[in-house]
Amino acid sequence: MVEGEGEEVTFREDGHAAVDWAADYLERIGELPVLAQVRPGEIRARLPESPPEQGEPFGAVLRDLDEVLLPGITHWQHPRFFAYFAVSAAEPGILAELLAATLNSVAILWRTAPAATELEVTALDWVAQLLGVPRDWHGHIEDTASTSTLAALVAARHATGRNVVVCSEHAHSSVEKDARMLGMELRKAPVDDAFRMLPDALGELDDVAAVVATVGTTSAASVDPVAAIADRCAAGGAWLHVDGAYAGSAMVCPELRWAFDGVERADSLVVNAHKWLFTPMDCSLLWTSRPDAFREAFSLVPEYLRTTDEAAFNISEYGPALGRRFRSLKLWAILRCYGAEGLRARIREATRLAELFEGWVRDEAGWELCAPRHFSLVCFRAEGSDEENEALLERANASGELFVSHTKLNGRYVLRLAVGNERTTEADVRRAWDVLRDLR
Ligand SMILES: Cc1ncc(COP(=O)(O)O)c(C=O)c1O
């Protein structure tokens, strides 16, 4: 980059070019193959082995983004990305990321980032209101649900003095990984025929630090009966952590709120704004009804971080990280630009499209639905063996037309179609269905 007077002009021009690139990309994304059509190592082989000795213009970065990297991008923003949990990085969030990087606020303490700290508290309070989370809970942002759950388990162990975690066999693998990292014992509870945790199978919970209930499991988007689990936790003195990483965002719609029944009795709750609240990765929202337990578990203020800011609130005392980036800016931008109405409309449209797809599968001979559908995930398979379904998935993804993923339910290979990208239209879902039927 040129130094001196020219620098501002260069930054502005490069910035315009970068925003043009982003706008062009989002306009043409539907024409690109959804799943990167490259082999492992192919992109690495195209990159220079060493960094340049002399700096290059930013235009060279944009050129290589197009020519070298783009073929190796799996397009999560594509309207026919239906794998895992489909997500969107909405435009206000994309722009806010640019601004957050520009400010580079590092919220190690309130005084190093008063606005970032207070906007985070406000944004979490706003989302709490939208989702029906009690407003007096403490909320802050972690990078991912894996970290949010890790933090909750740390607080639970600290508060209870116990070392056992219980979740259902359909809980996300992050629960098991977190327990393993913490050296905690994990017990898996069985589920019913709709993949919901069976509260009666939980036992006494007298030695259990935390039970993790899931609202919207990864495989099937099933909803554990949180209220009944809360009863068991209360009786056994166990911490209740609710994983609403995916489906939690759907609580903006009153007709879907039934799934949060009992969540108000939880000790902690995670909802990923980067999953279904249109926020660019990463932005995991973690609330707790027991902020003191978090603070006791995490607060460690060395001399160099002591300040005279009385009544200041340091979010770093409530979680594992010291340095925190300004993630609330993108969330706030989305809440402002979409409003509650815009969020509800998008969640409802994704759910409607999933329901439509579900109906096509139900009505077509030779296909079957494999789990009840509550939100925007459809679990289904074609008649035939697991191997035939797996081969179908591989053919569909290799076509570049769509990207779907799979799971196993009741020991059988099942295809998952998750709607969640805000650009997905009825025509996209129809095309996905046509491709799957044609390739069968
Ligand atoms: C229910 C659930 N919990 C947790 C996670 C982990 O999310 P993250 O990638 O933010 O750690 C996922 C990921 O898909 C999930 O579906």
The ligand as a Gaussian input file, in Angstrom:
#p B3LYP/6-31G(d) Opt

LIG

0 1
 C      -27.825000     -28.056000      17.838000
 C      -26.412000     -27.601000      17.603000
 N      -25.658000     -27.254000      18.653000
 C      -24.384000     -26.842000      18.501000
 C      -23.804000     -26.769000      17.256000
 C      -22.379000     -26.300000      17.132000
 O      -22.356000     -25.008000      16.606000
 P      -21.020000     -24.191000      16.447000
 O      -20.489000     -24.513000      15.089000
 O      -21.436000     -22.752000      16.571000
 O      -20.083000     -24.597000      17.507000
 C      -24.545000     -27.117000      16.126000
 C      -23.966000     -27.054000      14.785000
 O      -24.584000     -27.311000      13.791000
 C      -25.879000     -27.557000      16.316000
 O      -26.637000     -27.944000      15.280000

